[in-house]
Amino acid sequence: MSVVSLENPTYSQPNSLKNIFNPSSLVSIITNSSLIFKLFCLALLLGYLSTFKGDLDQLLCIVPGKLLPPNFHLWTLFTYSFVEYNFFELMVNCFLLLLFSKMLEPLWGRIECIQFYFITTISVGLSTTIIYYTLFVASFNEQMIFNVAIHGLGGILGGFTVATKQIMPDNVVLDLGFLRIKQDNLPILTILISALFFVVGLTKPTYFIMVIFGVFYSWIYLRFFQRHKNGTRGDSSSTFVFASFFPSQIQPFVAIISNTIFNLLIRLKICKPLPKRYNTAGGIHSGQSHITITIPMVKNNVENSDAERRRLKALKALKERLKKPGEDDDLKTQWSSDTTSLIEQPLVEVKETKESNEPEPETKNALENQENQS
């Protein structure tokens, strides 16, 4: 008999971003955010005030030429995100931090949110510095590393859109009839808007670079490294693959490139194969909003026929376990489509006990008694 892993979801669905600009929602975001992120907002205010005090801001921002020896301003990797030169950007960043706390802290916990913040900002700061050093090597222009100040929350903005894509990708943010934007589209939309602002001169190129790196590094962390309460790491669901960040028309081409790179990293033993994980809606009588099906990847020595047999048995066991009397036809149709899509995926390795063709002892005794009576 095949074993199917059914586990409770790592997190529940929060409210959508659609109504965050209602007055009551704004008050709720401010009052329900945690103390630590309110202190982050205070640090943002102090960073903004530092820009009026001589060269104090230069000690808080990342200056690429001063980050490495002989200056070695490593503390700026932790402080640069709290510096803003524009009051409007200050207000936007404070709102972003409070919204980040309101939406993600109940799901992840305070420590995980702080860890996500600094992992993203430090990675973005280092990568943006490398970009400017590369430009310096190509042009020998010292202004590329000494007249550039890396600052602000562009990286966290990109990371926040990835987090919302992960936890509630199908929620609609904007619906104009002819235009419908879901939270699944926010990362690529944020990159495009920041690129537009850079082209028209509303933002500096540094901000555009930070948004791109913020999306990329936050996806890497959430996809492969984030530790969940159930002991698992990352998010291997099919809706969170790298190709899902792009329009559906080019997703197959992006998937070919990304899968090739990932398989190469697996062969080099830099990455490990991810188990297949499918999130499906629970039954209306089951008391669960979601059920996560996790199936490890199949080994190379398993034959295709045996793999297909195991898959079908696992899905049959799943359907029997989830079958509840009184459920409507639409829900049954949904389960049918979900399980059909599972059959089309590559098999996973499942535990299987040895089967016997001989009948059970009780069945054998019943057959013998019937023959004696006849």
N, C-alpha and C positions, 0 to 999 in steps of 0.2 A: 504493500500500500504506500502510495506516495505521501510525503509530508509537505504541506503547504504552510508557509510562514505567514500568519496573520497577526499584525501588531497594531496597536493604537497609533494614531498620528502623533508626530512630534510636537505639533502645535495646532491650534484651532484657528479658524479664520477670523481676523479682526474686521472692524468696519472698513468700508471703502474710503478712498480718498475723495470721493465725489462731493461730500458735504462738509469738507473741512473748513470752508470759508463762511459757514453760518456763524452768527454771533455766539450762539450757545456752544458750538463746537470749538470756536477760538478760545472761549473762556475755559472749556474743559481741557484743551491742550495745555494751557498755561497752568491750571491748578493741579492737573493729574500727572504732570511730568515730575520726574524724580529730582531730589535735591542736587545730586551730582551734576545733572545736565543744566540745572539752573545756575550752578557755580560755573559751568562751562560758558554760559551766556555772560556771566559777570566777567570771566576772563576775556571774552570777546570784546566787551566794553572797554576793559583796561587796555587791550591791544589796540583798539581804535584810538584811545586817548594818547597812547604812546607815539602815535604818528605825528603829534603836535609838539613833541619834546625832543628837538634836535635829531640826533642820530640814534635814539633809543630803539626805534623800530628796526634798525639794521642789526641789532643784537638779537632780535626775535625772529626776523624773517630768515629764510634760507638764501644766502648769497652763495652760488655755486663755487666761486673761487675761494671762499672762506670756510666751506664745510670740510674740506680735506686739509691735511697738513700743508703748511706749518700752523695755520690758524686753528683748525680743528674745532669748529663751532658745532659740535654734535648735538647740543641741547636744542638747537633750532629745529631739529626734526620733530620735537615735541611741542614747540611753541609757535611754529609758523602758521598753523591753521587758525590761531586765535587773533591774527592781525588782519585788519581791514582798513582801507583808506577811504572808503565811501560809506556815508551814513546809511544810505538805502541798502547797500550790500550787508551792512551790519545787522539791520532789522531782518532781512531775509535769512541770514545765517542763524540768528537767534530763533526765529520761527522754525527753521529746518531742524535745529537741535532739539527743540521742545517737541516737535512732531515725531522726530526719530525716537525720543524717549517714550512718548505716549503710545506709539504703535508697536514698537519692537521690544521694549523692556518687559511687558507682561508675558511675552512669548519666550524670550531668550534669557531673561534675568539681567540684573544690573551688571554683573561682572562680565558677562558675554558681550553686552552692548559696549562697555568701555574697551574691552579687548578688540572688538571689531573696529571701533573708532580709531584706535592707535595703530593697529595692523594696517588699516587702509591708508591713514595719513602718512605713516612712516614710509610705506612702500611707494606711495605716490611721490613723496618728497625726494626720495633717493632716485627714482626713475626719471623724474623731471630734471634733476641735477645732471644725470648722465646724458640726457638729451642736449642740454646746453654745453656740456663738455664736448660732445660729439660735434656740435656746431662750431665750437672754438677750434677744434683740431682741423676741421674742414676749411675754416676761414682765417684762422690765426688772429681773430678779432677779440681782444681782451674784454670788450664790453659784453660779450656773450656770457662771461662768468663773473664779472665784477660789477656790472651795472644792471643786473637782473635781480629782483627780489621775488622769491617764491613765497606766496602767502595765500590765506583764505581757505574756504571749505569746498573748493571745486571737486576734490577727490571724494569727500563725504557725500556731496550731492549725487555724484555718479554711483557711489556705493549704496546709497539709500534707495535709489530707483531699482537697483538689482535686488535688494532685500524685499521690496514690495512686489516685484515680479515673482519672486520665489513663493511668498506666502499667500498671495491672492492674485494670480495672473489673469483670471477671467473677469474680474470686476471692472465695470465700465466707469472711466473717469469723466469722459465727455461724449455726449451723444447729441449730435446736431441733425440727425436724419441722414444727411449725405456724408457725414464724417462721424466715425465712432472710434474712440480711442480707449483702449483697455490698459490696465496697469502693466500688462505684458509688453506693451509698446513703449513704456516710459524710458528705458535705458537708451535705445537708439534715438528716440525723439529728443532726449536731453542732449545727446551728442550733436544732433543736427542743429538744434537751437543754439547751442554754444558756438558751433562753427559759424552760424549765421551772424551772431553777435560779434564774433571775431572779424568776419569779413567786412561788416559795416562799421567797425571801429568802436563798438560799445564795450568790448572787453579786450584784454591783452591776450596774446597767444599762449601765455603761461596757463591761463584759466582753461582754455580749450584742451591743452595737453593734460592738465590735471583731471578733467572730467573723464577723458578717455581712459587714463590709467586707473581712475577710481572705479569705473565700470569693470575693467579687466581684472584687477586684483581682488575686488570684492567677490566677483564670480568665482575666481580660483579658490578663495578661502571658503566660501559657502558650498562650493561644489565638492571639494576634496578634503577639507581640514576641519570644518566646524564640528565640534563634539556635541552630541545631543544627549538628552537626559536618559534615553534608553540604551546608551552605550555605543551607538553607531556614530560614524563620522561622515560628514558631507551630505550631499543630496544627489543621489544617482537617478532621480526620476527622469523620464523621457521628455518632460516639459521644461527641463532646466539645462538642456544641452546647449553648447556654445552656438550652434546654428540657429537656435530659437530666438536669438537676439536680432536676427536679420529678417527682412521681408520674406514671405513664403516662396516667392518666385526664385530667390537665389539660395534658399536654405539647402537644397541638395548639393550645390557646388561648394558651399561653405562646409557642409558636413563631410564631404570627401577630404578636404584639406585638413580640417580639425581632427577627424578620425585617424588620418594617416599620421599626423604628428603625435597623437595620443598613443597609437599603437607602437610607434617608434620609441616613445618614452617608456612604455611597458617593457619592450625588449631590452632597453638599456637599464631596466630595473629602477628607473627613477619614479615611476608611478605604478600603482597596482590596479588590476582590473576591477571595475566597479560592478557590484551586483545590480541586476535589473530590479527597479522598484516602481510599482504602479500605484497611483492614488486613485481610488474609486469611491463613489458615494455609497454610504451605508443604507440599509433598508429603513423604511419609516417606522418599523416596529423593533428595530434592533437596538435603539438607544445610542447608536454611534453615528456621528456625522460623516466620518470618513474611515476607510479601512485601507491600510497600506500593505501591499503584497510585495514581499521581498524575496527574490529568487536568485541565488548565486550563479555566476557564469559557469557554463559547461566546460569540462576539460576536453582537451584535444583528442583523447583516446576514446571518447564516447561516440558510437556510431550514430548516424542520422536516424535510422529506423528506431533504435532504442530510445533516442532522444525524443522523437515524435511521440512514441508510446508513453513515455513518462510525462510529457507535457499534457497530453490529453487526459491522463489519469489525474494529474494535479488539478487541472481545470474542472474536471468532473467533481472532484472532492470539494473544490471551492464553491461550485454552484449549489451542491447539496447542502453545504453548511450555511450558505447565505439565503437559501430558499425559505421564505416565511409566508404563511397563509394570509390571504387578505391584501396582499400588495397589488397595486394597480398594474395594468399592462404596460404603462410607460416605463415603470421602474424595471420590470422584467426585460423589456426591450433594451434598456440601458445596460443591464448586466450582460445581456447577450452580446451586445456590440463590444462591451469592454473585454469579455472573455475571448471573442473572436479576434480582437486586435492582439491579444496576448499570444494566440496561436501563431500569428504571423511573425512574432519576434523570435530571435535566436534562443535556443533552449538554455535553460538554467539547470544547474546540477541540483537534484533533489534526492533526499534519502529514501531508500526503497528497501523494504524487507523482502526476504526470499519468498517467492510464491510457490505454492504446491498445487499440482493438478488433482491430487487425491481429495475426496470429499471429507468434510469434517466428521469426527467420530459420531456425533449425535445424528447426523444425516445418514451415515452408514448403518447404524442400528435401526433407524426407522425404515430403511429400505429392506433390511433383512426380515423384520417383523412383517412387513407387507407381503413379502414373498412366501413366508410360512403360512400366513392366513389364506393366501390364494391356493 
